Amino acid sequence: AYLGDLTGQVFAMFVLTVAAAEAAIGLAILVIFFRRRGSIAVDDVNRMRG
């Protein structure tokens, strides 16, 4: 660490953690969509309304 300051490294790890969580949520949504529809067609995404 430059001059003993770990702030940059902590922030970088936080950003990587948030990015990994976002990717996991996106993949989970795709898996659920595939299980319910049987395919991942982009045109069917418009039907996903609460």
mmCIF file as Biopython writes it, N, C-alpha, C and O atoms, coordinates in Angstrom:
data_model
#
loop_
_atom_site.group_PDB
_atom_site.id
_atom_site.type_symbol
_atom_site.label_atom_id
_atom_site.label_alt_id
_atom_site.label_comp_id
_atom_site.label_asym_id
_atom_site.label_entity_id
_atom_site.label_seq_id
_atom_site.pdbx_PDB_ins_code
_atom_site.Cartn_x
_atom_site.Cartn_y
_atom_site.Cartn_z
_atom_site.occupancy
_atom_site.B_iso_or_equiv
_atom_site.auth_seq_id
_atom_site.auth_asym_id
_atom_site.pdbx_PDB_model_num
ATOM 1   N N  . ALA A ? 1  ? 0.843   -1.183  0.000   1.0 0.0 1  A 1 
ATOM 2   C CA . ALA A ? 1  ? 0.000   0.000   0.000   1.0 0.0 1  A 1 
ATOM 3   C C  . ALA A ? 1  ? 0.884   1.240   0.000   1.0 0.0 1  A 1 
ATOM 4   O O  . ALA A ? 1  ? 1.919   1.286   0.664   1.0 0.0 1  A 1 
ATOM 5   N N  . TYR A ? 2  ? 0.465   2.212   -0.735  1.0 0.0 2  A 1 
ATOM 6   C CA . TYR A ? 2  ? 1.229   3.451   -0.852  1.0 0.0 2  A 1 
ATOM 7   C C  . TYR A ? 2  ? 1.110   4.253   0.436   1.0 0.0 2  A 1 
ATOM 8   O O  . TYR A ? 2  ? 0.019   4.692   0.800   1.0 0.0 2  A 1 
ATOM 9   N N  . LEU A ? 3  ? 2.215   4.443   1.117   1.0 0.0 3  A 1 
ATOM 10  C CA . LEU A ? 3  ? 2.280   5.195   2.376   1.0 0.0 3  A 1 
ATOM 11  C C  . LEU A ? 3  ? 1.340   4.653   3.448   1.0 0.0 3  A 1 
ATOM 12  O O  . LEU A ? 3  ? 0.872   5.408   4.301   1.0 0.0 3  A 1 
ATOM 13  N N  . GLY A ? 4  ? 1.062   3.356   3.411   1.0 0.0 4  A 1 
ATOM 14  C CA . GLY A ? 4  ? 0.264   2.732   4.452   1.0 0.0 4  A 1 
ATOM 15  C C  . GLY A ? 4  ? -1.219  3.046   4.392   1.0 0.0 4  A 1 
ATOM 16  O O  . GLY A ? 4  ? -1.939  2.788   5.357   1.0 0.0 4  A 1 
ATOM 17  N N  . ASP A ? 5  ? -1.691  3.594   3.287   1.0 0.0 5  A 1 
ATOM 18  C CA . ASP A ? 5  ? -3.108  3.954   3.175   1.0 0.0 5  A 1 
ATOM 19  C C  . ASP A ? 5  ? -3.843  2.867   2.397   1.0 0.0 5  A 1 
ATOM 20  O O  . ASP A ? 5  ? -3.535  2.614   1.233   1.0 0.0 5  A 1 
ATOM 21  N N  . LEU A ? 6  ? -4.807  2.231   3.038   1.0 0.0 6  A 1 
ATOM 22  C CA . LEU A ? 6  ? -5.543  1.133   2.413   1.0 0.0 6  A 1 
ATOM 23  C C  . LEU A ? 6  ? -6.893  1.563   1.859   1.0 0.0 6  A 1 
ATOM 24  O O  . LEU A ? 6  ? -7.677  0.713   1.437   1.0 0.0 6  A 1 
ATOM 25  N N  . THR A ? 7  ? -7.183  2.847   1.851   1.0 0.0 7  A 1 
ATOM 26  C CA . THR A ? 7  ? -8.502  3.318   1.433   1.0 0.0 7  A 1 
ATOM 27  C C  . THR A ? 7  ? -8.816  2.918   0.001   1.0 0.0 7  A 1 
ATOM 28  O O  . THR A ? 7  ? -9.927  2.471   -0.288  1.0 0.0 7  A 1 
ATOM 29  N N  . GLY A ? 8  ? -7.864  3.072   -0.889  1.0 0.0 8  A 1 
ATOM 30  C CA . GLY A ? 8  ? -8.084  2.724   -2.292  1.0 0.0 8  A 1 
ATOM 31  C C  . GLY A ? 8  ? -8.356  1.243   -2.480  1.0 0.0 8  A 1 
ATOM 32  O O  . GLY A ? 8  ? -9.224  0.861   -3.265  1.0 0.0 8  A 1 
ATOM 33  N N  . GLN A ? 9  ? -7.619  0.410   -1.763  1.0 0.0 9  A 1 
ATOM 34  C CA . GLN A ? 9  ? -7.820  -1.032  -1.880  1.0 0.0 9  A 1 
ATOM 35  C C  . GLN A ? 9  ? -9.180  -1.443  -1.324  1.0 0.0 9  A 1 
ATOM 36  O O  . GLN A ? 9  ? -9.850  -2.299  -1.901  1.0 0.0 9  A 1 
ATOM 37  N N  . VAL A ? 10 ? -9.587  -0.850  -0.224  1.0 0.0 10 A 1 
ATOM 38  C CA . VAL A ? 10 ? -10.892 -1.160  0.357   1.0 0.0 10 A 1 
ATOM 39  C C  . VAL A ? 10 ? -11.997 -0.739  -0.595  1.0 0.0 10 A 1 
ATOM 40  O O  . VAL A ? 10 ? -12.968 -1.474  -0.780  1.0 0.0 10 A 1 
ATOM 41  N N  . PHE A ? 11 ? -11.865 0.435   -1.201  1.0 0.0 11 A 1 
ATOM 42  C CA . PHE A ? 11 ? -12.871 0.910   -2.143  1.0 0.0 11 A 1 
ATOM 43  C C  . PHE A ? 11 ? -12.930 0.010   -3.371  1.0 0.0 11 A 1 
ATOM 44  O O  . PHE A ? 11 ? -14.018 -0.288  -3.866  1.0 0.0 11 A 1 
ATOM 45  N N  . ALA A ? 12 ? -11.775 -0.429  -3.869  1.0 0.0 12 A 1 
ATOM 46  C CA . ALA A ? 12 ? -11.752 -1.318  -5.031  1.0 0.0 12 A 1 
ATOM 47  C C  . ALA A ? 12 ? -12.428 -2.649  -4.711  1.0 0.0 12 A 1 
ATOM 48  O O  . ALA A ? 12 ? -13.173 -3.174  -5.538  1.0 0.0 12 A 1 
ATOM 49  N N  . MET A ? 13 ? -12.181 -3.194  -3.539  1.0 0.0 13 A 1 
ATOM 50  C CA . MET A ? 13 ? -12.830 -4.448  -3.155  1.0 0.0 13 A 1 
ATOM 51  C C  . MET A ? 13 ? -14.334 -4.263  -3.004  1.0 0.0 13 A 1 
ATOM 52  O O  . MET A ? 13 ? -15.103 -5.161  -3.344  1.0 0.0 13 A 1 
ATOM 53  N N  . PHE A ? 14 ? -14.762 -3.110  -2.497  1.0 0.0 14 A 1 
ATOM 54  C CA . PHE A ? 14 ? -16.188 -2.816  -2.374  1.0 0.0 14 A 1 
ATOM 55  C C  . PHE A ? 14 ? -16.841 -2.756  -3.746  1.0 0.0 14 A 1 
ATOM 56  O O  . PHE A ? 14 ? -17.930 -3.297  -3.937  1.0 0.0 14 A 1 
ATOM 57  N N  . VAL A ? 15 ? -16.192 -2.104  -4.701  1.0 0.0 15 A 1 
ATOM 58  C CA . VAL A ? 15 ? -16.728 -2.007  -6.060  1.0 0.0 15 A 1 
ATOM 59  C C  . VAL A ? 15 ? -16.826 -3.391  -6.688  1.0 0.0 15 A 1 
ATOM 60  O O  . VAL A ? 15 ? -17.827 -3.702  -7.334  1.0 0.0 15 A 1 
ATOM 61  N N  . LEU A ? 16 ? -15.816 -4.218  -6.515  1.0 0.0 16 A 1 
ATOM 62  C CA . LEU A ? 16 ? -15.848 -5.578  -7.060  1.0 0.0 16 A 1 
ATOM 63  C C  . LEU A ? 16 ? -16.954 -6.403  -6.415  1.0 0.0 16 A 1 
ATOM 64  O O  . LEU A ? 16 ? -17.609 -7.195  -7.093  1.0 0.0 16 A 1 
ATOM 65  N N  . THR A ? 17 ? -17.166 -6.229  -5.121  1.0 0.0 17 A 1 
ATOM 66  C CA . THR A ? 17 ? -18.228 -6.960  -4.430  1.0 0.0 17 A 1 
ATOM 67  C C  . THR A ? 17 ? -19.600 -6.559  -4.944  1.0 0.0 17 A 1 
ATOM 68  O O  . THR A ? 17 ? -20.454 -7.416  -5.171  1.0 0.0 17 A 1 
ATOM 69  N N  . VAL A ? 18 ? -19.818 -5.265  -5.128  1.0 0.0 18 A 1 
ATOM 70  C CA . VAL A ? 18 ? -21.101 -4.791  -5.645  1.0 0.0 18 A 1 
ATOM 71  C C  . VAL A ? 18 ? -21.320 -5.295  -7.065  1.0 0.0 18 A 1 
ATOM 72  O O  . VAL A ? 18 ? -22.431 -5.694  -7.413  1.0 0.0 18 A 1 
ATOM 73  N N  . ALA A ? 19 ? -20.275 -5.283  -7.891  1.0 0.0 19 A 1 
ATOM 74  C CA . ALA A ? 19 ? -20.402 -5.767  -9.265  1.0 0.0 19 A 1 
ATOM 75  C C  . ALA A ? 19 ? -20.721 -7.259  -9.292  1.0 0.0 19 A 1 
ATOM 76  O O  . ALA A ? 19 ? -21.532 -7.700  -10.106 1.0 0.0 19 A 1 
ATOM 77  N N  . ALA A ? 20 ? -20.096 -8.036  -8.420  1.0 0.0 20 A 1 
ATOM 78  C CA . ALA A ? 20 ? -20.372 -9.471  -8.368  1.0 0.0 20 A 1 
ATOM 79  C C  . ALA A ? 20 ? -21.801 -9.734  -7.907  1.0 0.0 20 A 1 
ATOM 80  O O  . ALA A ? 20 ? -22.462 -10.632 -8.429  1.0 0.0 20 A 1 
ATOM 81  N N  . ALA A ? 21 ? -22.279 -8.969  -6.942  1.0 0.0 21 A 1 
ATOM 82  C CA . ALA A ? 21 ? -23.656 -9.141  -6.472  1.0 0.0 21 A 1 
ATOM 83  C C  . ALA A ? 21 ? -24.644 -8.783  -7.569  1.0 0.0 21 A 1 
ATOM 84  O O  . ALA A ? 21 ? -25.663 -9.455  -7.732  1.0 0.0 21 A 1 
ATOM 85  N N  . GLU A ? 22 ? -24.355 -7.738  -8.318  1.0 0.0 22 A 1 
ATOM 86  C CA . GLU A ? 22 ? -25.235 -7.328  -9.412  1.0 0.0 22 A 1 
ATOM 87  C C  . GLU A ? 22 ? -25.285 -8.404  -10.497 1.0 0.0 22 A 1 
ATOM 88  O O  . GLU A ? 22 ? -26.352 -8.701  -11.032 1.0 0.0 22 A 1 
ATOM 89  N N  . ALA A ? 23 ? -24.139 -8.980  -10.815 1.0 0.0 23 A 1 
ATOM 90  C CA . ALA A ? 23 ? -24.106 -10.048 -11.814 1.0 0.0 23 A 1 
ATOM 91  C C  . ALA A ? 23 ? -24.868 -11.275 -11.327 1.0 0.0 23 A 1 
ATOM 92  O O  . ALA A ? 23 ? -25.567 -11.918 -12.109 1.0 0.0 23 A 1 
ATOM 93  N N  . ALA A ? 24 ? -24.740 -11.604 -10.047 1.0 0.0 24 A 1 
ATOM 94  C CA . ALA A ? 24 ? -25.451 -12.760 -9.498  1.0 0.0 24 A 1 
ATOM 95  C C  . ALA A ? 24 ? -26.959 -12.551 -9.546  1.0 0.0 24 A 1 
ATOM 96  O O  . ALA A ? 24 ? -27.704 -13.481 -9.855  1.0 0.0 24 A 1 
ATOM 97  N N  . ILE A ? 25 ? -27.409 -11.345 -9.245  1.0 0.0 25 A 1 
ATOM 98  C CA . ILE A ? 25 ? -28.848 -11.060 -9.300  1.0 0.0 25 A 1 
ATOM 99  C C  . ILE A ? 25 ? -29.350 -11.153 -10.734 1.0 0.0 25 A 1 
ATOM 100 O O  . ILE A ? 25 ? -30.419 -11.710 -10.982 1.0 0.0 25 A 1 
ATOM 101 N N  . GLY A ? 26 ? -28.590 -10.615 -11.674 1.0 0.0 26 A 1 
ATOM 102 C CA . GLY A ? 26 ? -28.979 -10.699 -13.081 1.0 0.0 26 A 1 
ATOM 103 C C  . GLY A ? 26 ? -29.060 -12.130 -13.570 1.0 0.0 26 A 1 
ATOM 104 O O  . GLY A ? 26 ? -29.996 -12.493 -14.282 1.0 0.0 26 A 1 
ATOM 105 N N  . LEU A ? 27 ? -28.085 -12.950 -13.194 1.0 0.0 27 A 1 
ATOM 106 C CA . LEU A ? 27 ? -28.117 -14.362 -13.593 1.0 0.0 27 A 1 
ATOM 107 C C  . LEU A ? 27 ? -29.283 -15.090 -12.941 1.0 0.0 27 A 1 
ATOM 108 O O  . LEU A ? 27 ? -29.905 -15.949 -13.566 1.0 0.0 27 A 1 
ATOM 109 N N  . ALA A ? 28 ? -29.585 -14.755 -11.695 1.0 0.0 28 A 1 
ATOM 110 C CA . ALA A ? 28 ? -30.720 -15.392 -11.023 1.0 0.0 28 A 1 
ATOM 111 C C  . ALA A ? 28 ? -32.028 -15.049 -11.726 1.0 0.0 28 A 1 
ATOM 112 O O  . ALA A ? 28 ? -32.899 -15.907 -11.875 1.0 0.0 28 A 1 
ATOM 113 N N  . ILE A ? 29 ? -32.168 -13.799 -12.157 1.0 0.0 29 A 1 
ATOM 114 C CA . ILE A ? 29 ? -33.375 -13.412 -12.895 1.0 0.0 29 A 1 
ATOM 115 C C  . ILE A ? 29 ? -33.471 -14.188 -14.198 1.0 0.0 29 A 1 
ATOM 116 O O  . ILE A ? 29 ? -34.555 -14.642 -14.563 1.0 0.0 29 A 1 
ATOM 117 N N  . LEU A ? 30 ? -32.359 -14.351 -14.907 1.0 0.0 30 A 1 
ATOM 118 C CA . LEU A ? 30 ? -32.376 -15.119 -16.154 1.0 0.0 30 A 1 
ATOM 119 C C  . LEU A ? 30 ? -32.740 -16.581 -15.916 1.0 0.0 30 A 1 
ATOM 120 O O  . LEU A ? 30 ? -33.487 -17.167 -16.699 1.0 0.0 30 A 1 
ATOM 121 N N  . VAL A ? 31 ? -32.218 -17.173 -14.843 1.0 0.0 31 A 1 
ATOM 122 C CA . VAL A ? 31 ? -32.523 -18.576 -14.546 1.0 0.0 31 A 1 
ATOM 123 C C  . VAL A ? 31 ? -34.003 -18.745 -14.226 1.0 0.0 31 A 1 
ATOM 124 O O  . VAL A ? 31 ? -34.642 -19.681 -14.707 1.0 0.0 31 A 1 
ATOM 125 N N  . ILE A ? 32 ? -34.547 -17.846 -13.417 1.0 0.0 32 A 1 
ATOM 126 C CA . ILE A ? 32 ? -35.974 -17.925 -13.087 1.0 0.0 32 A 1 
ATOM 127 C C  . ILE A ? 32 ? -36.816 -17.740 -14.338 1.0 0.0 32 A 1 
ATOM 128 O O  . ILE A ? 32 ? -37.801 -18.452 -14.533 1.0 0.0 32 A 1 
ATOM 129 N N  . PHE A ? 33 ? -36.440 -16.790 -15.187 1.0 0.0 33 A 1 
ATOM 130 C CA . PHE A ? 33 ? -37.174 -16.548 -16.427 1.0 0.0 33 A 1 
ATOM 131 C C  . PHE A ? 33 ? -37.124 -17.780 -17.321 1.0 0.0 33 A 1 
ATOM 132 O O  . PHE A ? 33 ? -38.131 -18.147 -17.926 1.0 0.0 33 A 1 
ATOM 133 N N  . PHE A ? 34 ? -35.952 -18.427 -17.413 1.0 0.0 34 A 1 
ATOM 134 C CA . PHE A ? 34 ? -35.813 -19.624 -18.245 1.0 0.0 34 A 1 
ATOM 135 C C  . PHE A ? 34 ? -36.646 -20.778 -17.696 1.0 0.0 34 A 1 
ATOM 136 O O  . PHE A ? 34 ? -37.262 -21.517 -18.463 1.0 0.0 34 A 1 
ATOM 137 N N  . ARG A ? 35 ? -36.669 -20.936 -16.375 1.0 0.0 35 A 1 
ATOM 138 C CA . ARG A ? 35 ? -37.447 -22.029 -15.784 1.0 0.0 35 A 1 
ATOM 139 C C  . ARG A ? 35 ? -38.942 -21.849 -15.997 1.0 0.0 35 A 1 
ATOM 140 O O  . ARG A ? 35 ? -39.662 -22.830 -16.184 1.0 0.0 35 A 1 
ATOM 141 N N  . ARG A ? 36 ? -39.412 -20.622 -15.972 1.0 0.0 36 A 1 
ATOM 142 C CA . ARG A ? 36 ? -40.849 -20.376 -16.135 1.0 0.0 36 A 1 
ATOM 143 C C  . ARG A ? 36 ? -41.278 -20.413 -17.593 1.0 0.0 36 A 1 
ATOM 144 O O  . ARG A ? 36 ? -42.379 -20.877 -17.892 1.0 0.0 36 A 1 
ATOM 145 N N  . ARG A ? 37 ? -40.451 -19.943 -18.499 1.0 0.0 37 A 1 
ATOM 146 C CA . ARG A ? 37 ? -40.831 -19.848 -19.911 1.0 0.0 37 A 1 
ATOM 147 C C  . ARG A ? 37 ? -40.312 -21.002 -20.751 1.0 0.0 37 A 1 
ATOM 148 O O  . ARG A ? 37 ? -40.908 -21.327 -21.778 1.0 0.0 37 A 1 
ATOM 149 N N  . GLY A ? 38 ? -39.229 -21.622 -20.348 1.0 0.0 38 A 1 
ATOM 150 C CA . GLY A ? 38 ? -38.642 -22.709 -21.126 1.0 0.0 38 A 1 
ATOM 151 C C  . GLY A ? 38 ? -37.666 -22.231 -22.177 1.0 0.0 38 A 1 
ATOM 152 O O  . GLY A ? 38 ? -37.006 -23.045 -22.822 1.0 0.0 38 A 1 
ATOM 153 N N  . SER A ? 39 ? -37.562 -20.931 -22.362 1.0 0.0 39 A 1 
ATOM 154 C CA . SER A ? 39 ? -36.584 -20.376 -23.297 1.0 0.0 39 A 1 
ATOM 155 C C  . SER A ? 39 ? -36.263 -18.955 -22.858 1.0 0.0 39 A 1 
ATOM 156 O O  . SER A ? 39 ? -36.990 -18.339 -22.079 1.0 0.0 39 A 1 
ATOM 157 N N  . ILE A ? 40 ? -35.164 -18.462 -23.379 1.0 0.0 40 A 1 
ATOM 158 C CA . ILE A ? 40 ? -34.779 -17.089 -23.078 1.0 0.0 40 A 1 
ATOM 159 C C  . ILE A ? 40 ? -34.906 -16.293 -24.373 1.0 0.0 40 A 1 
ATOM 160 O O  . ILE A ? 40 ? -33.921 -16.072 -25.077 1.0 0.0 40 A 1 
ATOM 161 N N  . ALA A ? 41 ? -36.115 -15.872 -24.674 1.0 0.0 41 A 1 
ATOM 162 C CA . ALA A ? 41 ? -36.368 -15.048 -25.850 1.0 0.0 41 A 1 
ATOM 163 C C  . ALA A ? 41 ? -36.498 -13.596 -25.404 1.0 0.0 41 A 1 
ATOM 164 O O  . ALA A ? 41 ? -37.264 -13.277 -24.494 1.0 0.0 41 A 1 
ATOM 165 N N  . VAL A ? 42 ? -35.753 -12.738 -26.045 1.0 0.0 42 A 1 
ATOM 166 C CA . VAL A ? 42 ? -35.744 -11.335 -25.645 1.0 0.0 42 A 1 
ATOM 167 C C  . VAL A ? 42 ? -37.119 -10.700 -25.846 1.0 0.0 42 A 1 
ATOM 168 O O  . VAL A ? 42 ? -37.490 -9.789  -25.106 1.0 0.0 42 A 1 
ATOM 169 N N  . ASP A ? 43 ? -37.872 -11.165 -26.827 1.0 0.0 43 A 1 
ATOM 170 C CA . ASP A ? 43 ? -39.197 -10.598 -27.083 1.0 0.0 43 A 1 
ATOM 171 C C  . ASP A ? 43 ? -40.168 -10.870 -25.941 1.0 0.0 43 A 1 
ATOM 172 O O  . ASP A ? 43 ? -41.109 -10.103 -25.736 1.0 0.0 43 A 1 
ATOM 173 N N  . ASP A ? 44 ? -39.951 -11.952 -25.196 1.0 0.0 44 A 1 
ATOM 174 C CA . ASP A ? 44 ? -40.859 -12.302 -24.101 1.0 0.0 44 A 1 
ATOM 175 C C  . ASP A ? 44 ? -40.626 -11.471 -22.845 1.0 0.0 44 A 1 
ATOM 176 O O  . ASP A ? 44 ? -41.433 -11.523 -21.917 1.0 0.0 44 A 1 
ATOM 177 N N  . VAL A ? 45 ? -39.552 -10.715 -22.798 1.0 0.0 45 A 1 
ATOM 178 C CA . VAL A ? 45 ? -39.241 -9.933  -21.604 1.0 0.0 45 A 1 
ATOM 179 C C  . VAL A ? 45 ? -40.309 -8.867  -21.369 1.0 0.0 45 A 1 
ATOM 180 O O  . VAL A ? 45 ? -40.547 -8.476  -20.226 1.0 0.0 45 A 1 
ATOM 181 N N  . ASN A ? 46 ? -40.945 -8.398  -22.418 1.0 0.0 46 A 1 
ATOM 182 C CA . ASN A ? 46 ? -41.994 -7.383  -22.261 1.0 0.0 46 A 1 
ATOM 183 C C  . ASN A ? 46 ? -43.185 -7.911  -21.474 1.0 0.0 46 A 1 
ATOM 184 O O  . ASN A ? 46 ? -43.964 -7.122  -20.938 1.0 0.0 46 A 1 
ATOM 185 N N  . ARG A ? 47 ? -43.341 -9.214  -21.393 1.0 0.0 47 A 1 
ATOM 186 C CA . ARG A ? 47 ? -44.465 -9.813  -20.664 1.0 0.0 47 A 1 
ATOM 187 C C  . ARG A ? 47 ? -44.243 -9.845  -19.162 1.0 0.0 47 A 1 
ATOM 188 O O  . ARG A ? 47 ? -45.177 -10.125 -18.410 1.0 0.0 47 A 1 
ATOM 189 N N  . MET A ? 48 ? -43.031 -9.565  -18.710 1.0 0.0 48 A 1 
ATOM 190 C CA . MET A ? 48 ? -42.704 -9.628  -17.285 1.0 0.0 48 A 1 
ATOM 191 C C  . MET A ? 48 ? -43.224 -8.380  -16.582 1.0 0.0 48 A 1 
ATOM 192 O O  . MET A ? 48 ? -42.491 -7.408  -16.400 1.0 0.0 48 A 1 
ATOM 193 N N  . ARG A ? 49 ? -44.463 -8.413  -16.200 1.0 0.0 49 A 1 
ATOM 194 C CA . ARG A ? 49 ? -45.048 -7.298  -15.460 1.0 0.0 49 A 1 
ATOM 195 C C  . ARG A ? 49 ? -45.654 -7.849  -14.179 1.0 0.0 49 A 1 
ATOM 196 O O  . ARG A ? 49 ? -46.436 -8.799  -14.198 1.0 0.0 49 A 1 
ATOM 197 N N  . GLY A ? 50 ? -45.271 -7.223  -13.052 1.0 0.0 50 A 1 
ATOM 198 C CA . GLY A ? 50 ? -45.658 -7.621  -11.717 1.0 0.0 50 A 1 
ATOM 199 C C  . GLY A ? 50 ? -46.966 -8.202  -11.598 1.0 0.0 50 A 1 
ATOM 200 O O  . GLY A ? 50 ? -47.381 -8.571  -10.499 1.0 0.0 50 A 1 
#
